[in-house]
Amino acid sequence: MPDITPLFSTPIYRDKIFFVDKEKSFINDKLPHLNYQGYDSGNGKTTKEKNFLDRRIFRRIKCEIVEHVKNYAFNVLQLKKINLYITSSWINKHDSGDFAQAHVHCNSIFSGVLYLDVPNENCGKLIFHAPHSLPTFMTSTIFPDVENDNIYNSRSWSMNPVSEDLFIFPSHLLHSVERNNSYQSRFSLSFNCFVKGNVSDVKTMELNI
């Protein structure tokens, strides 16, 4: 077999954060009754509170997320040590029939989503999209038929999340979530990360935020 190197890839980080009993109780009993408001798109709802991970009940989860972000940045991407921090975090509620249209996360470097309650596999897949302005093995104006989709020939890629799944990805990566075709609500926690302090000492590219 030849050795295939997927150059210039966009790594998607996936792992688990297992909830403890008190967190499970909050998710089951309190999450459905939070103060939600509808998204401007008309699909789904979000908490008015935009620093949800600062709640005491979520402090342990926040610490775990921060460690996963560091693992993604420093072990996977091999970045030099920079000071990454979570700028915002909020709960998404998608009832039956709701979906999340394709979007990016502005004013952020890395973003992520932690699935808090996914009732079943019909709740909708998480889909990542290659922007049309970015050629892969061909330009975005040529779409040859393929026998099987894989990470080398696809311009979108879907993942079927379950409860306690954590995803981390570059904030500029276009993504969406399929329609919730179950009869139960899907709950997830989204967050954004940014950097502060010294980013680069390379001449002509120095940056300190």
C-alpha contacts under 8 A as a table, 3 or more apart, distances in Angstrom:
res1	aa1	res2	aa2	distance
6	P	9	S	6.16
6	P	152	Y	7.13
10	T	169	F	7.90
10	T	170	P	7.66
11	P	169	F	6.76
12	I	167	F	6.93
12	I	168	I	6.09
12	I	169	F	5.13
13	Y	72	Y	6.72
13	Y	166	L	7.83
13	Y	167	F	5.41
13	Y	168	I	4.95
13	Y	169	F	6.36
14	R	165	D	7.03
14	R	166	L	5.56
14	R	167	F	4.66
14	R	168	I	6.70
15	D	165	D	6.01
15	D	166	L	5.25
15	D	167	F	6.78
16	K	164	E	5.53
16	K	165	D	4.78
16	K	166	L	5.52
17	I	61	I	7.50
17	I	64	E	7.32
17	I	164	E	5.30
17	I	165	D	6.56
17	I	166	L	6.70
18	F	164	E	5.77
19	F	23	E	5.82
19	F	24	K	6.08
19	F	61	I	7.96
19	F	164	E	7.12
20	V	23	E	5.43
20	V	24	K	6.21
21	D	24	K	5.02
21	D	25	S	6.17
22	K	25	S	5.04
22	K	26	F	6.33
22	K	57	I	7.83
23	E	26	F	5.10
23	E	27	I	6.20
23	E	57	I	6.66
23	E	58	F	7.45
24	K	27	I	5.05
24	K	28	N	6.06
25	S	28	N	5.17
25	S	29	D	5.78
25	S	30	K	7.63
26	F	29	D	5.28
26	F	30	K	4.98
26	F	31	L	6.34
26	F	57	I	7.93
27	I	30	K	5.87
27	I	31	L	4.94
27	I	32	P	7.80
27	I	116	L	6.94
27	I	117	D	7.36
28	N	31	L	6.35
28	N	32	P	7.53
29	D	32	P	6.98
29	D	33	H	7.89
30	K	33	H	5.53
30	K	34	L	6.68
31	L	34	L	5.70
34	L	47	T	7.06
35	N	47	T	5.82
35	N	48	K	6.55
36	Y	45	K	5.88
36	Y	46	T	5.22
36	Y	47	T	4.39
36	Y	48	K	6.07
37	Q	45	K	5.29
37	Q	46	T	5.50
37	Q	47	T	6.17
37	Q	48	K	6.45
38	G	42	G	6.30
38	G	43	N	7.07
38	G	44	G	6.01
38	G	45	K	4.23
38	G	46	T	6.30
39	Y	42	G	5.43
39	Y	43	N	6.04
39	Y	44	G	6.05
39	Y	45	K	5.46
39	Y	46	T	6.62
40	D	43	N	7.68
43	N	94	H	7.66
43	N	98	D	5.47
43	N	99	F	6.03
43	N	100	A	6.53
44	G	92	N	7.20
44	G	93	K	5.88
44	G	94	H	4.70
44	G	95	D	6.77
44	G	98	D	5.50
44	G	99	F	6.63
44	G	100	A	7.20
45	K	92	N	5.87
45	K	93	K	5.09
45	K	94	H	6.44
46	T	90	W	6.83
46	T	91	I	5.59
46	T	92	N	4.67
46	T	93	K	6.08
47	T	50	K	6.93
47	T	90	W	5.99
47	T	91	I	5.52
47	T	92	N	6.93
48	K	90	W	7.91
49	E	52	F	6.11
49	E	90	W	6.44
50	K	88	S	5.60
50	K	89	S	5.20
50	K	90	W	4.90
51	N	54	D	5.74
51	N	55	R	7.83
51	N	87	T	7.74
51	N	88	S	5.07
51	N	89	S	4.77
51	N	90	W	6.28
52	F	55	R	5.76
52	F	58	F	7.65
52	F	88	S	7.65
52	F	89	S	5.25
52	F	90	W	5.34
52	F	91	I	7.34
53	L	56	R	7.95
53	L	58	F	5.35
53	L	59	R	6.34
53	L	61	I	7.63
53	L	62	K	5.72
53	L	89	S	6.03
53	L	90	W	7.72
54	D	58	F	6.72
54	D	59	R	6.34
54	D	62	K	7.72
55	R	58	F	5.42
55	R	59	R	6.41
56	R	59	R	5.26
57	I	60	R	7.50
58	F	61	I	5.17
58	F	62	K	6.08
59	R	62	K	5.00
59	R	63	C	6.31
60	R	63	C	5.21
60	R	64	E	6.42
61	I	64	E	5.09
61	I	65	I	6.16
62	K	65	I	5.04
62	K	66	V	6.18
63	C	66	V	5.17
63	C	67	E	6.39
64	E	67	E	5.14
64	E	68	H	6.32
65	I	68	H	5.04
65	I	69	V	6.15
66	V	69	V	5.04
66	V	70	K	6.25
66	V	85	Y	7.50
66	V	86	I	7.71
67	E	70	K	5.07
67	E	71	N	6.17
68	H	71	N	4.91
68	H	72	Y	6.15
69	V	72	Y	5.08
69	V	73	A	6.12
69	V	168	I	7.17
70	K	73	A	5.06
70	K	74	F	5.68
70	K	75	N	7.55
70	K	84	L	7.68
71	N	74	F	5.46
71	N	75	N	5.10
71	N	76	V	6.53
72	Y	75	N	5.86
72	Y	76	V	4.92
72	Y	77	L	6.26
72	Y	168	I	7.64
73	A	76	V	5.98
73	A	77	L	5.06
73	A	78	Q	6.27
73	A	79	L	5.80
74	F	77	L	5.71
74	F	78	Q	4.46
74	F	79	L	4.90
74	F	80	K	6.68
74	F	81	K	6.91
75	N	78	Q	5.06
75	N	79	L	7.66
79	L	82	I	7.72
82	I	195	V	6.88
82	I	196	K	7.51
82	I	197	G	7.27
82	I	198	N	6.78
82	I	199	V	6.17
83	N	195	V	5.48
83	N	196	K	5.55
83	N	197	G	6.41
83	N	198	N	7.92
84	L	193	C	6.51
84	L	194	F	5.69
84	L	195	V	4.54
84	L	196	K	6.65
85	Y	193	C	5.41
85	Y	194	F	5.70
85	Y	195	V	6.27
85	Y	196	K	7.80
86	I	89	S	7.55
86	I	191	F	6.89
86	I	192	N	5.72
86	I	193	C	4.34
86	I	194	F	6.51
87	T	191	F	7.51
87	T	192	N	5.69
87	T	193	C	5.46
87	T	194	F	6.48
88	S	191	F	5.54
88	S	192	N	5.51
88	S	193	C	7.47
89	S	189	L	6.86
89	S	190	S	5.53
89	S	191	F	4.16
89	S	192	N	6.62
90	W	189	L	5.61
90	W	190	S	5.52
90	W	191	F	6.59
91	I	187	F	6.92
91	I	188	S	5.71
91	I	189	L	4.46
91	I	190	S	6.36
92	N	186	R	7.92
92	N	187	F	5.60
92	N	188	S	5.18
92	N	189	L	6.08
92	N	190	S	7.28
93	K	185	S	6.57
93	K	186	R	5.81
93	K	187	F	4.85
93	K	188	S	6.86
94	H	97	G	7.82
94	H	98	D	5.24
94	H	99	F	6.67
94	H	180	N	6.95
94	H	185	S	5.51
94	H	186	R	5.11
94	H	187	F	6.58
95	D	98	D	5.50
95	D	180	N	6.77
95	D	183	Y	7.62
95	D	184	Q	6.37
95	D	185	S	4.26
95	D	186	R	6.34
96	S	179	R	7.80
96	S	180	N	5.17
96	S	181	N	5.87
96	S	182	S	5.74
96	S	183	Y	5.26
96	S	184	Q	6.06
96	S	185	S	6.17
97	G	179	R	5.64
97	G	180	N	5.10
97	G	181	N	5.87
97	G	182	S	7.86
98	D	179	R	5.33
98	D	180	N	5.52
99	F	124	G	7.65
99	F	176	S	7.92
99	F	177	V	5.70
99	F	178	E	5.31
99	F	179	R	4.18
99	F	180	N	6.14
100	A	176	S	5.34
100	A	177	V	4.81
100	A	178	E	6.68
100	A	179	R	7.44
101	Q	175	H	7.85
101	Q	176	S	5.14
101	Q	177	V	6.69
102	A	174	L	6.11
102	A	175	H	5.06
102	A	176	S	4.26
102	A	177	V	7.62
103	H	174	L	5.35
103	H	175	H	5.63
103	H	176	S	6.44
104	V	171	S	6.08
104	V	172	H	5.37
104	V	173	L	5.99
104	V	174	L	5.07
104	V	175	H	6.63
105	H	108	S	6.30
105	H	111	S	7.07
105	H	171	S	5.06
105	H	172	H	6.29
105	H	192	N	7.48
106	C	171	S	6.98
106	C	172	H	7.34
107	N	194	F	7.84
108	S	111	S	7.03
108	S	171	S	5.88
108	S	192	N	5.80
108	S	193	C	5.64
108	S	194	F	5.30
109	I	170	P	6.08
109	I	171	S	5.32
109	I	172	H	7.60
109	I	192	N	7.38
109	I	193	C	5.82
109	I	194	F	5.27
109	I	195	V	7.55
110	F	168	I	6.92
110	F	169	F	5.74
110	F	170	P	4.52
110	F	171	S	4.77
110	F	192	N	6.06
110	F	193	C	5.15
110	F	194	F	6.87
111	S	168	I	5.74
111	S	169	F	5.62
111	S	170	P	6.08
111	S	171	S	5.03
111	S	190	S	7.45
111	S	191	F	5.66
111	S	192	N	4.43
111	S	193	C	5.97
112	G	166	L	7.17
112	G	167	F	5.29
112	G	168	I	4.19
112	G	169	F	6.16
112	G	190	S	5.69
112	G	191	F	5.41
112	G	192	N	6.61
113	V	166	L	5.83
113	V	167	F	5.36
113	V	168	I	6.75
113	V	188	S	6.59
113	V	189	L	5.49
113	V	190	S	4.33
113	V	191	F	6.40
114	L	164	E	6.52
114	L	165	D	5.77
114	L	166	L	4.45
114	L	167	F	6.51
114	L	188	S	5.63
114	L	189	L	5.06
114	L	190	S	6.41
115	Y	118	V	6.71
115	Y	161	P	7.21
115	Y	162	V	6.69
115	Y	163	S	5.08
115	Y	164	E	5.38
115	Y	165	D	5.42
115	Y	166	L	6.57
115	Y	187	F	6.43
115	Y	188	S	4.31
115	Y	189	L	6.31
116	L	163	S	5.36
116	L	164	E	5.84
116	L	165	D	7.96
116	L	187	F	5.50
116	L	188	S	5.00
116	L	189	L	6.80
117	D	162	V	7.68
117	D	163	S	5.09
117	D	164	E	7.66
117	D	186	R	5.85
117	D	187	F	5.07
117	D	188	S	6.76
118	V	121	E	7.68
118	V	123	C	6.66
118	V	161	P	7.54
118	V	162	V	5.53
118	V	163	S	5.06
118	V	185	S	7.82
118	V	186	R	5.27
118	V	187	F	6.66
119	P	123	C	7.01
119	P	163	S	7.86
119	P	182	S	7.89
119	P	184	Q	6.61
119	P	185	S	7.54
119	P	186	R	6.84
120	N	123	C	6.00
120	N	162	V	7.59
120	N	182	S	7.32
121	E	124	G	7.01
121	E	160	N	7.07
121	E	161	P	7.85
121	E	162	V	7.55
122	N	180	N	6.41
122	N	181	N	5.29
122	N	182	S	5.36
123	C	178	E	7.69
123	C	179	R	6.92
123	C	180	N	4.18
123	C	181	N	5.56
123	C	182	S	5.50
123	C	186	R	6.53
124	G	160	N	7.24
124	G	177	V	6.09
124	G	178	E	4.34
124	G	179	R	5.30
124	G	180	N	4.99
124	G	181	N	6.91
125	K	158	S	6.05
125	K	159	M	5.52
125	K	160	N	4.67
125	K	161	P	6.50
125	K	177	V	5.66
125	K	178	E	5.30
126	L	158	S	5.52
126	L	159	M	5.21
126	L	160	N	6.32
126	L	161	P	6.95
126	L	175	H	7.30
126	L	176	S	6.08
126	L	177	V	4.59
126	L	178	E	6.63
127	I	156	S	6.68
127	I	157	W	5.54
127	I	158	S	4.19
127	I	159	M	6.34
127	I	175	H	5.49
127	I	176	S	5.24
127	I	177	V	5.87
127	I	178	E	7.50
128	F	156	S	5.43
128	F	157	W	5.29
128	F	158	S	6.33
128	F	173	L	7.14
128	F	174	L	5.98
128	F	175	H	4.33
128	F	176	S	6.60
129	H	155	R	5.96
129	H	156	S	4.31
129	H	157	W	6.66
129	H	173	L	7.14
129	H	174	L	5.26
129	H	175	H	5.69
130	A	134	L	6.91
130	A	155	R	5.03
130	A	156	S	5.98
130	A	173	L	7.47
130	A	174	L	6.86
131	P	134	L	5.52
131	P	155	R	7.99
131	P	173	L	7.96
131	P	174	L	6.95
132	H	135	P	7.16
132	H	140	S	5.29
133	S	140	S	7.08
134	L	139	T	7.45
134	L	140	S	7.26
135	P	138	M	5.66
135	P	139	T	4.46
135	P	140	S	5.89
136	T	139	T	6.46
136	T	140	S	7.83
136	T	153	N	7.74
136	T	155	R	7.93
137	F	152	Y	7.46
137	F	153	N	6.86
138	M	142	I	6.60
138	M	143	F	7.90
139	T	142	I	5.80
140	S	143	F	7.12
146	V	149	D	6.75
146	V	153	N	7.79
149	D	153	N	6.34
149	D	154	S	5.92
150	N	153	N	5.71
150	N	154	S	5.94
151	I	154	S	5.74
151	I	157	W	7.61
154	S	157	W	6.74
161	P	165	D	6.20
162	V	165	D	5.77
169	F	173	L	7.17
170	P	173	L	5.66
171	S	192	N	7.65
180	N	185	S	7.87
180	N	186	R	7.43
182	S	185	S	7.74
195	V	199	V	7.66
195	V	209	I	7.33
196	K	199	V	7.57
196	K	208	N	7.29
196	K	209	I	4.99
197	G	208	N	5.26
197	G	209	I	4.94
198	N	201	D	7.57
198	N	207	L	6.18
198	N	208	N	4.29
198	N	209	I	6.41
199	V	206	E	7.30
199	V	207	L	5.33
199	V	208	N	5.67
199	V	209	I	7.36
200	S	205	M	6.54
200	S	206	E	4.98
200	S	207	L	5.32
200	S	208	N	7.25
201	D	205	M	6.90
201	D	206	E	4.79
201	D	207	L	7.01
202	V	205	M	5.31
202	V	206	E	5.57
203	K	206	E	5.95
